[in-house]
Amino acid sequence: MNRPAICRKSFREVSAVDAPQTEALCAAMEELNEMKALTAALDLAEQGVSGFAIFEALSEGIRRVDKRYEAGEYFLADLMMAAHIMRSVMETALVFPEEDRGTCMGRVVICTVQGDIHDLGKQVIREILTHNGFEVTDLGVDAAPDTVVQAIRTHKPHILILSGTLQASALSIRGTIRAVEASGLRKTVRIMVGGPAVKDRSPRLLGADARSDKVLDCLRICHEFMAQAAGEKP
């Protein structure tokens, strides 16, 4: 398994990839088959498929795992195995050399909100942002509003990403944003929300600046936020 490929490109360079090309990776993730997932990812990398497309295939596989967990077909140990496979694939098939990272694109604080322990989607977002030059502070799962506020004070992020999967997490997301507002820090940070909990909700009604449901869309929005912060047109 020593066929690593460098798959680092700007989000603007990502082109559409036919589903059949990435289905093997998605299916291997869903089946929790690490060897198949590694082989499929390495094959994609050798074919010249972008690292972002491989990330997207990984995230689709994770969404399938999560659906099976919600349906009672998978259990917590299966979620942990999926997270292990995701990291294994990224470390083996995707190489992002330190000298190619360039300058920091921006600072991000990310977490799964209080009362929610779903972590897989957040992990994918964290990794793709990190590997594309963002400095990411991950507060983990079940993050209390006060913890988020303190992280903003400490790390001074440009972007705050709040994730939630459970239906009740929408209320936790709104409560966290209200805590940020009450702290007087709201104007210092742009807020993005994501996850099934807010899939059909307006980010503005939650007090956020944007909502993202896909990995590449999240990366694109982060770049837009940083462009706005630099005084460029959105």
Secondary structure, DSSP 4 states (H G I P E B T S, - for coil): ----B-----GGG-----HHHHHHHHHHHHHT-HHHHHHHHHHHHHTT--HHHHHHHHHHHHHHHHHHHHTTSS-HHHHHHHHHHHHHHHHHHB---GGGS-S--EEEEEEEBTT----HHHHHHHHHHHTTTEEEEE--SSB-HHHHHHHHHHH--SEEEEE--STTHHHHHHHHHHHHHHTT-GGG-EEEEESGGGTTS-HHHHT-SEEE-SHHHHHHHHHHHHHHHTT---
